[in-house]
Amino acid sequence: MAEFLTNLAASALSGRRPPKLRRLARIWSVCLLVTGMFAGVLLSASPAAAVAGFGDIDDDLYFTKPVQWMVDNNIVTDTGPCFDPHTPATRGETALYMWRMEEMPEASPHPFSDVTDDDQHRAVSWMYGTEITTGTSPTTFGPDQQLTRAQLAALLHRLAGEPPASGHPFVDVVAGWQQHPVAWMVANKITTGTSPTTFAPNEPVTRAQLATFLYRYRGSPNVTVNPHSSRCDSFTAIDVGGQHSCGIRADGAIACWGNNEYGQADAPEGLFKAVSAGTSRSCGIRTDNTAACWGISSFGRLEAPPGQFRAISAGTHHSCGIAADDTIACWGAIGDRRTDSPEGRFSAISAGDAHTCAIRTDDTVTCWGRAKDGQTDAPEGTFTAISAGLDFSCGIRANSTITCWGWNGSGQTNVPPGSFTHISAGQSHACALRTDAMIECWGWNIHGQTDSPIGSFTDIGAGERHSCALAVDETIVCWGRDLTKAAAPPADEFTEIATGVEHSCALRADKTIVCWGDDLNGRIYPPSGKFIDVTVGERHTCGLRADGSVECWGSNWYGQTDQPDGQFTAISSGGLHSCGIRPNAAIECWGSNWAGQTDPPEGQFTAISAGGSHSCGIQVNAAVACWGLEANGQTDPPDGQFTAISAGSHHSCGLRLDGTITCWGNFSQANIPSGNFTAISAGGSHSCGIRTDATIACWGYYQQVPSGSFASVSVEGSRSCGIRTDATILCWGVPTVQAPSGVQAFIRPREADPSMCRPFGISGIGTAGFPLPSGSVQSTGTARVAVLFVDFADASASHSTQIEAELGLPYAEAYLEASSYQKLDIEFVPLHGWLRAENTLEHYQNAEWGHNGVGPPIETEAVRLADPDIDFTNIDALMVVLPSSHFGGGTATGPIRTIEGTVARQTLINVFPLDGTREPRRWGQVAAHELIHNLGLLDLYAGEGVVDDAADAPADKTWVTSRFGLMGLGVDFPADLQDPRLLQIWLYPDGAQSTGYATRLEAEEMLVWSRWQLGWLDSTQITCVTENEATVTLGPVADPSDNIAMAAIPLSGTDIIVIENRRRIGYDDAREERYANGVVGTFPTLLADGVLIYTVDAGRLGGRLPVAIAGDTGNLQVDRYPVLTVGESVTIRGYTITVQSGTDTTHTVTITKNVE
């Protein structure tokens, strides 16, 4: 059996080691937050008894006897509580085990300055003296560095005297130095590989594999397995903090893991009966009922007051507990009066960010502290459980239902129906246990923190971006963001390193790219092939191929992966943008340009660096030029000549010709070390450089500096990574603690299923993909929309609100209900009568709101003015309407508080002031557009700076704009100046008629893709084409009846081609407009019945062209009318789509993949 294969249920990846080995794990780059990955159903079984003297070794595994052999021979001298078999082994512990196996021979001292563990000194000295190792440099051994399988093979081969050997079956063993050691291991039956043809030489060797290799090296002697060991991987309680978690083991000890920047995961020794994890602190109640807290102490008192406690809760910078007499004591930061606890007797308590809630002994709830978002507005009634989150709170009522209150920006107070027993409120999401012991989570889900596992559980916790639960088998399951994955570099040989905030990438010696860290948006999955450089942005990655072409992957919200064609000689990725140097030495940038960071100056450059929202380059005269955000002076470089440049988040640094460093921006010159350097890297709050002696110096907020020699360094955010002179990677930064045995990770499969044509967007954010963002108004059933009418003393309405309502509400209601095929029922609840704003118009205008119109304060004020006269209970959305005689346009925003609770979404209609007044105008299309935003869809029009410059119309032609739906999708196409299909007609009361030719067509029927997103189509109404050839007959999108409504061709996990049938029926019929003077106008919408084809990119944000009509090359122009008729075809993204035939109601298309 291959030593790498294990029982899946036992494959917990890391844990707490025996006491003498724990300090070996106290390294900056701790590897994994959680100890394994699984999907599916958790078994409701009791854990099996452990064996071999450790609480996490099961019987009959490939490493059971090897571990027992190590115990019997004092190679492992501490038995229990856990062995952590699946934790990667370090060089230090490997040396220790090999030395003990060889009966601890004496040797002269080694020269390595980084070996600080007393137990390792003699072991490393022996390995150095016998030439088994020469270290990672002349002065460093790298005791905390992970060891690869190939490296261990080499060490054992040297220990054996390097006997000759040749031939092995492993195709992945390619390095010359690996051949003989691996062949020798095969010949001596020390390894059978990870499969018949693979050895995985560059994978870290686990402690289980290390034990197995040593055991087989000694000839696999007979052992008797100790059959009785108490399990060390079972828990009785769990609590989740901001970026760390804590649990109480079955023996009463506390184990914490995750972020340990402030010591919040350094649990004290002793036995506990309760634990609470806050943001930067943790607290627990000992078995003698006294309290202990650990973590940050710079925001008020950390230590718990003396006395006995019945309950305790740690918040962000404060803590509270219920004393033995049922009164409350709070300590820590005093801002927002968060420690001013109320009098009375209490039975439960929960501390949030800056507020606290507690249940009195009469079962009512009281909250105090920060109240700006309504998180302390506890509802009436009786409760059995309470939980305070970041800026919202939740409780379980006596009838077992959940009520939440406070901020609802991510739908965190939109509780699911049903009965519950446990509740936990996190940063912007919440999780609860149902009465059947199943998990339900809701709210923000950008990191999968609400993608809970299936199974039976007894406790639940929600944190900042992750969640954990205690299963009935007494193990812990966690899901969501894994903070420590970003600090776990792979074991291999590398030439380049690029560090991001949450992910990193490196270039292997074989020119392939490997990435690790948070997998949001697919940024850690590089394309295949060879590259000469790699660079990392905030949520995207780019690589430079040998032919000079650039390939980017990851988030494309702002076009940061829309790399330009052509060749480059250098590239650099920043926050949401990237830049490159062309062969002619000019710079070209792409991605977000909100601060001008992609507008480089003219001229020739030799180096480029993209920062947070600015960029810098070195010109051919060695001077530095910077552009983009200037808020902190980061774009004001000093005079002089430079050899290297690095742009950070809010500062920049350069390396002068004399080797000294200069920095500018939000950074102190006084912190920069003196001396000469060869390389420089600027990050978020710190920077690092490599001195001429190859050592690293760092300065700023995170100043940890590793020992040893380095060839390159890269920093970003709070993390740093460097390539040592032996070509291995070391990362450091915010300290983290590995999870103990008994903690596993659940990752719900999130890859798009091509057969379903449901590409995933960005969780929690509106995209053209799936699912819809949290907190969206329900798209099926009844949606109740409260409508308030507001005017101003200096912009007052002279008409009634009934007249105003008729100008918009009927159209919006009819449009949405028809588009949903009657699956959505819009119920407007108007409060008639103009509410007079308390201030003049100017008071509600502020450029900081992103536009020159009326801003959010008017909506809050409108709710306050209307609250006495309207019941917002069961209201799904709020619409505030200003008089259309003075205003136009609209906006859609997030939740809003009312007396009765939070309303999930709101819209403001007629928001932009007009120049003067007019007769009231229809605004139904605007209202429908904004309500579609409330349902979760995004804008499809192009934002500023997104499209290329428009071309001039061909001779004797004019550009005509053709729009589809209400969300802004459209293109310009060339048409004859007097094309009869563009004819528009006005009929006058006296029978006269006049005509003209339209230059804008509005086909208002909603896109079929939008209806698919909103759940208004089911899978039987679409054809998802995955074959090379297909024929599909499409019914009209306005009324598909029993026909297929949409054909779609998945191109990737985010991209898809959509085909739909447009007919001049419904909202695509010729539009008729009746004017107040009796004139009736008729305007064309479609020039012909036919097929519309477009691509969808679920990775793009609104305004970034997430949907593009076939033929659009990037300037919103096509060379013909985009609706294809019978006989016409288009080739797009490798597919040719032809309209084969048509009837009065259908069109048939053929789809052919162009196979090369």
ZAZA-138467 format. One record per residue (C-alpha): x, y, z; residue in three letters. Coordinates in pm, whole numbers, plus 50000, padded with zeros to 5 digits. Each point is the difference from the previous one (the first is absolute). Layout:
N
XYZALA ...
//
This chain:
1156
500005000050000MET 501335034549908ALA 501085019050309GLU 498225031249882PHE 496544984449983LEU 497875002350312THR 496504994450117ASN 498165032149904LEU 498195002050332ALA 503365000050178ALA 501735025249775SER 500075029350238ALA 502965020449883LEU 501585017350301SER 499845001950371GLY 501675005950332ARG 503194980650044ARG 501574984450308PRO 501215027050241PRO 503674997949906LYS 499145004349635LEU 497405027450027ARG 502575027549984ARG 501084986649660LEU 496655011249863ALA 500365035550130ARG 501085013349665ILE 498795030449812TRP 498654980849704SER 497714974950166VAL 498494978049737CYS 496324992350038LEU 497145012950206LEU 498114967749968VAL 501114964649989THR 498274984249708GLY 497435004649730MET 496854980549940PHE 496625003949841ALA 496714982950056GLY 498264986850307VAL 501604997650340LEU 499404966550164LEU 498185000750331SER 502344975350164ALA 502064999750314SER 503765002349943PRO 501934967350000ALA 502524993050271ALA 503545011649926ALA 503114978150009VAL 503815001550007ALA 500155023450298GLY 498535030049818PHE 496475013049994GLY 499845004549622ASP 501464967349871ILE 497404974949881ASP 500604962949964ASP 500924982949672ASP 501325030549818LEU 503234998649799TYR 501775020950265PHE 498544983850315THR 502884975450052LYS 502675025549900PRO 498745024250266VAL 499914972250262GLN 503564990549900TRP 501125036150050MET 498425000050346VAL 501574966750093ASP 503475011849894ASN 499815034350165ASN 500165017649666ILE 496865017850108VAL 500495005150371THR 496655015750088ASP 496944977949965THR 496985022249965GLY 497825016449979PRO 500265001849617CYS 502534988749740PHE 498575021349716ASP 500774974549728PRO 499005021949706HIS 501915031250101THR 502965007549771PRO 503294990650167ALA 502695026250049THR 503734997049942ARG 500605004350372GLY 497804971850118GLU 501234977449718THR 503565005150120ALA 498894992350355LEU 498234967749905TYR 502834987649778MET 502545007550276TRP 497964981250258ARG 499574971149758MET 503804998549977GLU 500224998950384GLU 501005036450047MET 503725000549909PRO 502095029750114GLU 501505024749751ALA 501795033349981SER 497815031350005PRO 498365011349678HIS 500415035349852PRO 496305008349965PHE 498705030650183SER 496294992249949ASP 499934967350199VAL 498685011450336THR 498234968950130ASP 502054982150266ASP 498894965749884ASP 501065007149643GLN 503515013850056HIS 501654965950045ARG 497944984349722ALA 500925026849746VAL 503644998650110SER 500024962749926TRP 498395004649659MET 502465027749913TYR 503014980450123GLY 499044969149799THR 499325021449690GLU 496374989749984ILE 499195037049972THR 501875032149928THR 497105022650101GLY 498055024749794THR 502975024150005SER 503415000650170PRO 498365014450313THR 496414987149989THR 498364965850025PHE 496315009849962GLY 498704978950289PRO 496445012549962ASP 499944995349624GLN 497884972149855GLN 501804970349847LEU 498964985349666THR 499714963149929ARG 502975001649764ALA 502125018550257GLN 499294973250261LEU 500944973449747ALA 503335017749949ALA 500645002050376LEU 499314963050053LEU 502094991049696HIS 502965019150147ARG 499404983950340LEU 500274966049830ALA 503325009949842GLY 498625009049657GLU 499944964749859PRO 499624998449621PRO 496524995149861ALA 498235006649672SER 496594996749852GLY 496625009050142HIS 496465001949853PRO 499205035850093PHE 499435024249713VAL 499955030550229ASP 503534994850134VAL 501955020749746VAL 502725019150189ALA 503424984149968GLY 500785000650373TRP 496754980850073GLN 500674969949777GLN 502354978550210HIS 498365006550340PRO 496524991849872VAL 501224969649806ALA 501774987750315TRP 496825004350206MET 498014980149745VAL 502594972449988ALA 499994997250380ASN 496205001150024LYS 500065032150201ILE 497515016049764THR 497364988349759THR 499185035249883GLY 496745018750008THR 498844979449701SER 501624973749778PRO 501505027849785THR 500375029950236THR 502095008250307PHE 498925036550058ALA 503635010650066PRO 499165036550066ASN 497134994050240GLU 500705005550372PRO 500694967850185VAL 497504995150281THR 500804987550349ARG 498234967549914ALA 502144995649688GLN 503165009050193LEU 499224973350259ALA 499294974949724THR 503215007449809PHE 502114996550315LEU 498204967850099TYR 500564984649656ARG 503615012350001TYR 500464978350309ARG 498464970249824GLY 496425002650130SER 500604981850332PRO 497124982750177ASN 498135020850257VAL 497004995450223THR 497575028849976VAL 498825014350331ASN 496244995849966PRO 498865025950252HIS 500565037549965SER 497655028150095SER 498985020749702ARG 501515034749985CYS 497945012849708ASP 496545002550157SER 498395032250123PHE 497095010250219THR 499615036549895ALA 500905023949717ILE 500045037749956ASP 501065020249699VAL 501665034150014GLY 500985024949733GLY 502804980349835GLN 500604973150259HIS 498044972850176SER 500184982150333CYS 498684967150127GLY 499924981250328ILE 501424965049979ARG 498404970450168ALA 502635002550275ASP 499075036450069GLY 503045016149837ALA 499495028549753ILE 501454999249649ALA 499925031249779CYS 501155003949640TRP 500115026049723GLY 501185036050025ASN 502285005350298ASN 501195035449933GLU 499095011150351TYR 500354966950181GLY 496274993049976GLN 500724963749906ALA 502534994150281ASP 497614982650236ALA 501224996450359PRO 500534966450162GLU 497434985550235GLY 496494986049981LEU 497045020249880PHE 496234996449982LYS 499265028949759ALA 501885018949727VAL 499295031149791SER 502045012149702ALA 499815037249920GLY 501815019349730THR 503375006850160SER 499404983650338ARG 498584967950146SER 498594991150340CYS 499074968650187GLY 498534988450329ILE 502124975250194ARG 498574970350183THR 500225020150324ASP 497735026149833ASN 502685027049982THR 500535017749669ALA 503145003549788ALA 500555021149687CYS 502875001549753TRP 500825021249696GLY 500325037449941ILE 500275022750303SER 500485033949833SER 496285008949995PHE 499175000050366GLY 500124972650253ARG 500564964549873LEU 500014981050328GLU 496654988850133ALA 498985013950339PRO 500344977250301PRO 497144978350110GLY 497974971749856GLN 498095000449672PHE 497154980349851ARG 500435012649642ALA 502565020249803ILE 500235016449656SER 502935016949822ALA 499325027749748GLY 502415019749784THR 501635021250272HIS 497784992950298HIS 498694970350194SER 497014993650222CYS 499034972750242GLY 497134989750223ILE 501154996750360ALA 498854973550246ALA 497285023650126ASP 498635003749643ASP 501225036149961THR 502105011849707ILE 503585012550006ALA 501675014349685CYS 503605010849946TRP 502285011949721GLY 499495029149757ALA 497435024950127ILE 499065017549672GLY 496285000949914ASP 499374991850368ARG 500354963549913ARG 501154991350353THR 497125018850168ASP 498074968550077SER 496415002750124PRO 498864990550344GLU 497894969350070GLY 500364962449978ARG 500904982049679PHE 500244964749866SER 501885004249667ALA 502345025749843ILE 501735006849667SER 502575027249920ALA 500255012349642GLY 502285025449838ASP 499045030550206ALA 496704989050153HIS 498714972750226THR 496674982350043CYS 498824979350293ALA 496924980250104ILE 498515009250336ARG 498704973750237THR 496495008849880ASP 501194989649650ASP 499815035049847THR 502965014649811VAL 502005031550081THR 502775014249782CYS 502455028950052TRP 503035016049833GLY 500275012649644ARG 496525005149860ALA 500395017949666LYS 498724970649792ASP 497244988850233GLY 501994970850142GLN 498965009450354THR 496285004349915ASP 499014966950154ALA 496494988949912PRO 497344992250255GLU 499174964550102GLY 501794971550171THR 503144982849879PHE 502004968850075THR 503295008749824ALA 501805031849891ILE 502985008849778SER 501555033849919ALA 501875003749670GLY 501945028749846LEU 497125024749965ASP 496964977750033PHE 498554976350257SER 497924968249992CYS 497984980750252GLY 497924968550022ILE 496505006750128ARG 498094978050242ALA 498194984749701ASN 503414989549854SER 499895025049709THR 502845024449936ILE 499785038049997THR 502935022049895CYS 500365037750014TRP 502585026249901GLY 501935004749679TRP 498814979049706ASN 502415009649724GLY 500654963649910SER 496684984750093GLY 501274989550342GLN 496705008850168THR 497894982449735ASN 499514969050212VAL 498744967149861PRO 496754985250125PRO 499904970050231GLY 500874989350352SER 503505003150145PHE 502014991450310THR 503315019249954HIS 500865033549837ILE 503295017949924SER 500365034349838ALA 503295007449822GLY 501305030149812GLN 497445000949719SER 498504965450015HIS 498354977450254ALA 499664962650055CYS 497564980050206ALA 499154964150090LEU 496524987849919ARG 498094977850237THR 501004970549779ASP 503695008850069ALA 500605011949641MET 501805032849921ILE 498465030649836GLU 502155030349910CYS 499105032749828TRP 501495034049915GLY 503305009249836TRP 501614970449825ASN 502975013249805ILE 502324973850156HIS 497474971950028GLY 499335006750368GLN 496324991349956THR 500684968749791ASP 499484976950298SER 500484962350002PRO 497244974250032ILE 499754979350315GLY 499045001250367SER 501585025650231PHE 499825011150361THR 501615034749997ASP 500585027649745ILE 502175031149959GLY 500175027949738ALA 503075022249968GLY 501235027149766GLU 500204979449682ARG 499854964450124HIS 497764977750206SER 500484968550209CYS 497724974050154ALA 500354971850250LEU 498834967249850ALA 498294972450195VAL 503184979249968ASP 501735027050210GLU 502165012749714THR 499965035849870ILE 499215009749643VAL 500915034449859CYS 499195016649669TRP 500605033749833GLY 503215019749986ARG 503134981850109ASP 502315027850116LEU 503104978550027THR 499874985049651LYS 501645031749869ALA 503064992950216ALA 500614964649876ALA 502445000749708PRO 500594967749811PRO 503234980650027ALA 501965002249675ASP 502705020449829GLU 499045034649879PHE 501435029749814THR 497335026950052GLU 497535008150279ILE 496975023350004ALA 498125006250325THR 496445013050025GLY 497715009050286VAL 498284966150006GLU 501824979349740HIS 503474995649857SER 501554985049688CYS 503464988649906ALA 501874989749689LEU 501524965350023ARG 503404991849862ALA 498244982249714ASP 498215033049914LYS 496544988650109THR 497965020450248ILE 498634988050333VAL 497705021050220CYS 498664995350353TRP 497745017950246GLY 496405011049978ASP 498394986049686ASP 497425027849959LEU 499225006749632ASN 502364972449886GLY 503085021750052ARG 502154970750118ILE 499344978349695TYR 502595010149738PRO 499804989049639PRO 502284972549880SER 503155006749807GLY 503275017550063LYS 500535036050112PHE 502915023050063ILE 498345021850267ASP 496985000550228VAL 498385029050186THR 497175001450253VAL 497285026250055GLY 497345002450265GLU 497674974749841ARG 501654991149673HIS 503264986449866THR 501935005249676CYS 502814980949837GLY 502435009349724LEU 500704972649748ARG 503274995049816ALA 498465013349678ASP 499245033150176GLY 496254994350026SER 498165006050327VAL 497384977550155GLU 497965010450305CYS 497524980950215TRP 497845005250309GLY 497545028150064SER 499045021149701ASN 497765025050179TRP 501825029449849TYR 501454983949690GLY 503254991150175GLN 500184966549818THR 499195015649662ASP 503675000649909GLN 500825017949675PRO 501284981249699ASP 503565002949886GLY 503384996450160GLN 501445013050326PHE 503444998850155THR 498895004950363ALA 496724999850196ILE 498785009750347SER 496624995750170SER 498665023150270GLY 496755002750191GLY 497444997849720LEU 502195007849701HIS 503134989049817SER 502635016649785CYS 502594987949754GLY 502905012949794ILE 499714995549624ARG 503034991349782PRO 500195036849902ASN 500455008050375ALA 496585016750029ALA 497684990750287ILE 496464986849957GLU 497664993850292CYS 496564983650040TRP 497394994750271GLY 498535024750248SER 500825036349923ASN 498015018250268TRP 503095019450110ALA 501805001849665GLY 502254970450082GLN 499694986249647THR 500825033349831ASP 503794998049974PRO 502055029149871PRO 501544999149658GLU 503634991049960GLY 502264969850028GLN 500454979250313PHE 502284972450124THR 498024988550307ALA 496375000550116ILE 498194994150331SER 496245001250059ALA 498875008550353GLY 496685002350179GLY 498485028349795SER 503125014849846HIS 502884989049783SER 503655009449963CYS 502644994249735GLY 503665007049938ILE 500645020349690GLN 502944994249766VAL 501875028450172ASN 499634980450330ALA 497555025750143ALA 496744988150159VAL 496535010149881ALA 496814991050190CYS 496305004449921TRP 496644992250156GLY 498765006650355LEU 501865028950164GLU 498334999550344ALA 503184992550195ASN 502685013149769GLY 500734965549860GLN 500125014349648THR 502505027750088ASP 503374982949951PRO 503235017350099PRO 502575011349750ASP 502934978049916GLY 500774968249815GLN 498714965650096PHE 500644963949905THR 496864984250148ALA 496495011850094ILE 497154985550207SER 496525014850047ALA 498154989250315GLY 496475006850117SER 500545036050115HIS 503725005449958HIS 502794993449753SER 503664990950038CYS 502945001449767GLY 503554987349991LEU 502515027049908ARG 503124995149791LEU 502134998650316ASP 497894971550141GLY 498215020550266THR 496225000450036ILE 497645029749984THR 496254998250069CYS 497215025449958TRP 496305001450081GLY 498284988150315ASN 503234987850151PHE 502705013350229SER 503485005449856GLN 501394995450351ALA 499074963149997ASN 501994991449691ILE 503184981050085PRO 503335013049887SER 502414980149790GLY 500134986449649ASN 497304978149843PHE 499524980149684THR 496194996350001ALA 496975018050146ILE 496294992150048SER 497325023250141ALA 496794985850149GLY 497045013050196GLY 501475011250333SER 503554987849966HIS 502824995049753SER 502954976549969CYS 503285000349816GLY 502914976549937ILE 503385012550112ARG 503174994349803THR 500844971150235ASP 496694982949897ALA 498355005450339THR 496575016050029ILE 499115032350177ALA 496375010550056CYS 498485031750142TRP 496535013350072GLY 497174984050193TYR 500934963449945TYR 503734999050062GLN 500674963050051GLN 503164990849817VAL 501004964049925PRO 503584988850016SER 501884985349708GLY 500975010149649SER 497455010549740PHE 499995005949627ALA 496705019149978SER 497235013850220VAL 496365010249948SER 497665016550252VAL 496345010250000GLU 497495007550273GLY 501374985150319SER 501834971049833ARG 503434994949850SER 501564971949803CYS 503534994749880GLY 501944975349791ILE 503024987150184ARG 503314994849826THR 499184962649989ASP 496945008949784ALA 497444991550271THR 497295024050123ILE 499505013450352LEU 496995021550094CYS 499445020250316TRP 497665026650137GLY 496984998850230VAL 500544970150229PRO 497474972249975THR 499434967850189VAL 499184967249835GLN 496784982650081ALA 500164970250234PRO 499074964649913SER 496264996149985GLY 499445031149789VAL 499144995349636GLN 499145022949712ALA 496844996949799PHE 500115014849651ILE 496784998849807ARG 500754993949631PRO 499675033849832ARG 501224992449651GLU 497505008849731ALA 498154970149857ASP 500125003649620PRO 497014977349959SER 497925024450207MET 501225032849838CYS 500145017250338ARG 503425017150021PRO 500915011650348PHE 500515036950052GLY 501605015950303ILE 498174988450311SER 498135028050174GLY 500525024749714ILE 497735007349706GLY 501344984949678THR 498554984249688ALA 500504965750159GLY 498614979150282PHE 498925002450277PRO 498265033550044LEU 501595021950268PRO 498954995550360SER 497295023650117GLY 498335003049661SER 496235003549989VAL 498334966649929GLN 499444994949627SER 497054976350027THR 496815001850198GLY 498785033550131THR 502375029450046ALA 498475028950195ARG 501465034249920VAL 499175029850223ALA 499815032449801VAL 500555034050163LEU 499705033749823PHE 502265028950105VAL 500375035849878ASP 501925030850120PHE 499155035350093ALA 502115011949705ASP 498944971449768ALA 496384994750089SER 497494979349804ALA 496885016949866SER 498344967049910HIS 498694972150221SER 501874968550094THR 497234980049831GLN 500965016349669ILE 503674994350072GLU 499414963350080ALA 498164994149673GLU 503035012549810LEU 502124970450110GLY 498544973550224LEU 497624983349749PRO 502744995749738TYR 502554986750252ALA 497524975050141GLU 498804987749660ALA 503534997649858TYR 501464979550284LEU 497034976850028GLU 499934993749624ALA 503794995049987SER 499754974350280SER 497304981049811TYR 497795008450299GLN 502364983150247LYS 500475033550179LEU 497165020450144ASP 500945036450066ILE 497805015750265GLU 500545037550038PHE 498975014650337VAL 499865037949944PRO 499625025950275LEU 498275028049812HIS 500655036450077GLY 503255018949951TRP 502364997350297LEU 501755033550030ARG 503764997050050ALA 501255017650311GLU 502735018849812ASN 500465016349665THR 501214979849701LEU 503665009850034GLU 500194982950340HIS 499504965949836TYR 502605004249724GLN 503564988850061ASN 502654990249746ALA 501254973050239GLU 496914979449911TRP 501404994549651GLY 497585022449809HIS 498585035250001ASN 496504988850087GLY 498084996650321VAL 501784976750243GLY 499154973150254PRO 499025023450287PRO 496705007249827ILE 499024963350017GLU 500834997450370THR 498065031750067GLU 497074988149791ALA 499774968150204VAL 500055019950324ARG 497285023349875LEU 497854971349874ALA 500534975050282ASP 497005011950207PRO 497694994549700ASP 501344968449837ILE 500794965450131ASP 503274987549849PHE 499444964850129THR 500364975149714ASN 501175027449762ILE 502714986849765ASP 501155032449838ALA 499575037450037LEU 499485024549715MET 500295037550062VAL 498615021149717VAL 500835036749946LEU 497855021749770PRO 500724992549633SER 499265036649926SER 503335008850161HIS 502124968349983PHE 500884970249781GLY 501934967350009GLY 500384976150292GLY 502324980350226THR 499824967250190ALA 501704994750334THR 500144975850291GLY 497994994750315PRO 498345026550215ILE 498804999950359ARG 496405005850102THR 498234998050335ILE 498734965549910GLU 503404987249884GLY 502315000449701THR 498705002349645VAL 502364980549773ALA 500335023949704ARG 499025035149897GLN 499715021149687THR 499865037449947LEU 498015010749695ILE 500455034349837ASN 503325006950168VAL 501795024949772PHE 498855036450004PRO 498885015249669LEU 500855034049867ASP 496645015150081GLY 496644982650009THR 497874980549752ARG 496774981149975GLU 500194967950203PRO 501604972349793ARG 499634962249989ARG 502634981450198TRP 498794963949984GLY 503064987849812GLN 502275016150257VAL 498064984050286ALA 500094965849835ALA 503765003649941HIS 500695008750363GLU 497724972550130LEU 501894975149784ILE 503115011450188HIS 498114992450324ASN 499394965049867LEU 503764995349965GLY 500895008149640LEU 502655024749890LEU 500405027249738ASP 500994988249654LEU 501065033349855TYR 503635010649974ALA 501515022050267GLY 502345028649931GLU 503274989849841GLY 498904964049937VAL 499565000249622VAL 502345009049719ASP 499515031349792ASP 497084998149759ALA 500694998749628ALA 498435022949746ASP 496964987049816ALA 500604986449649PRO 499285022949708ALA 496305007049943ASP 499184982450329LYS 499095011250347THR 500504983150334TRP 496784987350156VAL 499934988850363THR 498134967750074SER 499174992750364ARG 498704967250143PHE 498244998450336GLY 500055027250264LEU 503444993850152MET 502065017449732GLY 501174973249756LEU 500445014649655GLY 502205006949698VAL 500165023849708ASP 499614986649647PHE 500275017849660PRO 496745006349812ALA 498905018749692ASP 499005035850073LEU 496414992649894GLN 499654963050078ASP 496224994349988PRO 500244976550297ARG 501035029950210LEU 496925020149910LEU 498265016950294GLN 496615016549966ILE 498145027750186TRP 496235003349965LEU 498435033250095TYR 496455006350135PRO 499015016649672ASP 500964968649802GLY 503295013849872ALA 503084977750001GLN 503745005350006SER 502864975249978THR 503664996650083GLY 502684973350036TYR 500994985750338ALA 503615000350111THR 499224980450316ARG 498044967650038LEU 498674988550338GLU 499074963250007ALA 498924998050363GLU 499354962950042GLU 502264987350276MET 502944978649889LEU 499444962950030VAL 503254997450200TRP 498665024050263SER 496844979050033ARG 502184968950043TRP 501945017550277GLN 496815010550178LEU 498544965149997GLY 497235007849753TRP 501084971649771LEU 500514964050101ASP 502514975449860SER 497454985349758THR 499795033649820GLN 503695002449914ILE 502394979849790THR 503544999350132CYS 502184990849703VAL 503104980050087THR 500294980649675GLU 501965010749692ASN 496795002649797GLU 496425007350099ALA 496715012249855THR 497575019050222VAL 496555014449931THR 499315031250206LEU 496715015650100GLY 499745038050041PRO 501455013150326VAL 496795019650062ALA 497924968150000ASP 501954967949942PRO 496924978550076SER 501084963449978ASP 503115007949796ASN 503595003550111ILE 500565035950117ALA 503815000450003MET 502914981649845ALA 503295004450179ALA 503574988749937ILE 502284998950307PRO 503515011749917LEU 501584999150347SER 499065002350365GLY 498985036349949THR 499375005049627ASP 497044988549793ILE 498375007149661ILE 496255006850011VAL 497574997349708ILE 496415013150017GLU 497095006749766ASN 498755036049977ARG 496555007049849ARG 498015031949956ARG 497584990250272ILE 499625009550364GLY 502455027250099TYR 501834995749668ASP 496925011049806ASP 500055034249836ALA 499855025850279ARG 497155024950012GLU 500325032850188GLU 497005022550076ARG 500785036250080TYR 497995025050203ALA 499225020449686ASN 498284970249838GLY 502864990149770VAL 500624962549967VAL 503484988149905GLY 500904965149876THR 503624988950022PHE 501764968249878PRO 501674977050252THR 501254970749790LEU 500925002849632LEU 499204963149949ALA 498964968750182ASP 503034978350057GLY 502704987050231VAL 502115020450242LEU 503374985550103ILE 502235012850278TYR 502664988750245THR 499765001350379VAL 503015004050231ASP 498934991950356ALA 503305013250135GLY 499335036249903ARG 498305027150198LEU 497295023149876GLY 501275027449772GLY 502794977049880ARG 498004984449712LEU 499154966850168PRO 497804993149698VAL 501245007549647ALA 498094996449675ILE 501614977749738ALA 502185020149764GLY 500825027550250ASP 503785003849997THR 500175022350305GLY 498615033349877ASN 496274991850020LEU 499774999049621GLN 499124971449763VAL 500084998949623ASP 496324990649955ARG 496724998550186TYR 500634975250286PRO 496724980649966VAL 500714972549747LEU 497364988149754THR 499684967549806VAL 503194991849811GLY 502235023050204GLU 502754987350227SER 502685012150236VAL 503254984550125THR 500785007250363ILE 502494984850244ARG 500634969949779GLY 496364992549914TYR 498045007349683THR 496315006250063ILE 497635000749703THR 496295008549985VAL 498874970049800GLN 496265006149970SER 497065018250154GLY 496244998150044THR 497445024950123ASP 501064993050358THR 503364982050000THR 503515001449861HIS 502274969949960THR 503755004550039VAL 502914976849935THR 503065001650223ILE 503354986949878THR 503244999550192LYS 502915008749776ASN 502424972050082VAL 503555006949885GLU 
//
